[in-house]
Amino acid sequence: MVIKPVCKGLLTFIPGAARILPKGRTGGTNSASYCLEVWLKHLALLRSGGMRAMPRTLAELGPGDSIGVGLAALLSGVDRYYALDVVRFSDTGSNLAIFDELAASSKARDASLSDERISRIRSAIASPGSERGGVTIKYMAPWFDVRAIEPESVDAIVSHAVLEHVVDLESTYRVLALWLKPGGMMSHQIDFTSHGTAEKWNGYRAYPEFLWKAIVGRRPYLINRQPCSAHLDLLERNGFEIVATKRVDRTDGIARSRLSRRWKNISDDDLACSDLTVQARKR
Ligand SMILES: C[S@@+](CC[C@H](N)C(=O)[O-])C[C@H]1O[C@@H](n2cnc3c(N)ncnc32)[C@H](O)[C@@H]1O
């Protein structure tokens, strides 16, 4: 039913309504085991895509409820981690709590992980922005200043369940390309499902534009509805070589006859793609 998402969107136009609505949380990275799983997944994909060494400098787009994915990366040997979000969902206290869990499980798996390294990362969390014994964490939210990171200074960039939310995809891919070193790699997981905006997983492609505007309301972002091919095109246009893709296609979406005018020419491939994981190398 479209009534619920429209009501939610319209509520955002009422001054003060944000205070009575449930506080936004992203889910996922509020769990240490989830953060570790996401990091290890992207690390494995980057390695199988040809990344030879552990990245020294890692950037993550959209860390969400905690910067735990980056903290897991620091425990694996990354030295500089940049977390780039639009909303500051996490704070030092919650990040330290996630870190302590991550450190305990990393230590259990890898006895060579030193207490000194753990305490350096801990103090970098407590003093974001400054270097602590070779470890640096920068948490930028909102991050939109391109000068936030030196051009060609980043070895790898990851994001998980983020690029489907980014409002200005064109400039985001351009900036990621600018920050990455030549030969640097990215790994992104993109979820094209409705995120509560429709009953069917791709039901948002049935809505006329005026209805979609009402659903988005005044939120800084919801989902950008850009299909799989738009991401692959942007990667190519920004100088990336696509080294691997894994798509999940579904047949239980809306019928082509229900597509709104905006989406009526969408390809069959894009209409079916509900999830994409992609690794790309900057040429
Ligand atoms: C669904 S959450 C995913 C959070 C986390 N990556 C995870 O796996 O749980 C989407 C995240 O993307 C962030 N986001 C949305 N637009 C963004 C943008 N333009 N740049 C960076 N992050 C963005 C949101 O603020 C939020 O933290």
The ligand as an SDF file (V2000), in Angstrom:
LIG
                    3D

 27 29  0  0  0  0  0  0  0  0999 V2000
   21.3990    1.7430    5.0060 C   0  0  0  0  0  0  0  0  0  0  0  0
   22.6390    2.7000    5.7670 S   0  0  0  0  0  0  0  0  0  0  0  0
   23.9960    1.5780    5.6480 C   0  0  0  0  0  0  0  0  0  0  0  0
   24.9640    1.7730    6.7710 C   0  0  0  0  0  0  0  0  0  0  0  0
   26.1240    0.7850    6.8240 C   0  0  0  0  0  0  0  0  0  0  0  0
   26.9840    0.9130    5.6840 N   0  0  0  0  0  0  0  0  0  0  0  0
   25.6320   -0.6320    6.9840 C   0  0  0  0  0  0  0  0  0  0  0  0
   26.0390   -1.5030    6.2120 O   0  0  0  0  0  0  0  0  0  0  0  0
   24.8650   -0.8760    7.9180 O   0  0  0  0  0  0  0  0  0  0  0  0
   22.9990    3.9470    4.5630 C   0  0  0  0  0  0  0  0  0  0  0  0
   24.0720    4.9110    4.9860 C   0  0  0  0  0  0  0  0  0  0  0  0
   24.4170    5.7210    3.8520 O   0  0  0  0  0  0  0  0  0  0  0  0
   24.5780    7.0450    4.2890 C   0  0  0  0  0  0  0  0  0  0  0  0
   24.4750    7.9640    3.1490 N   0  0  0  0  0  0  0  0  0  0  0  0
   23.3870    8.3870    2.4680 C   0  0  0  0  0  0  0  0  0  0  0  0
   23.7420    9.2710    1.5190 N   0  0  0  0  0  0  0  0  0  0  0  0
   25.0870    9.3890    1.5940 C   0  0  0  0  0  0  0  0  0  0  0  0
   26.0470   10.1560    0.8940 C   0  0  0  0  0  0  0  0  0  0  0  0
   25.6910   10.9830   -0.0980 N   0  0  0  0  0  0  0  0  0  0  0  0
   27.3400   10.0560    1.2500 N   0  0  0  0  0  0  0  0  0  0  0  0
   27.7200    9.2360    2.2570 C   0  0  0  0  0  0  0  0  0  0  0  0
   26.8520    8.4800    2.9530 N   0  0  0  0  0  0  0  0  0  0  0  0
   25.5610    8.5570    2.6320 C   0  0  0  0  0  0  0  0  0  0  0  0
   23.4790    7.1800    5.3280 C   0  0  0  0  0  0  0  0  0  0  0  0
   23.6250    8.3250    6.1340 O   0  0  0  0  0  0  0  0  0  0  0  0
   23.6510    5.8820    6.0860 C   0  0  0  0  0  0  0  0  0  0  0  0
   24.6740    5.9740    7.0380 O   0  0  0  0  0  0  0  0  0  0  0  0
  1  2  1  0
  2  3  1  0
  2 10  1  0
  3  4  1  0
  4  5  1  0
  5  6  1  0
  5  7  1  0
  7  8  2  0
  7  9  1  0
 10 11  1  0
 11 12  1  0
 11 26  1  0
 12 13  1  0
 13 14  1  0
 13 24  1  0
 14 15  1  0
 14 23  1  0
 15 16  2  0
 16 17  1  0
 17 18  1  0
 17 23  2  0
 18 19  1  0
 18 20  2  0
 20 21  1  0
 21 22  2  0
 22 23  1  0
 24 25  1  0
 24 26  1  0
 26 27  1  0
M  CHG  2   2   1   9  -1
M  END
$$$$
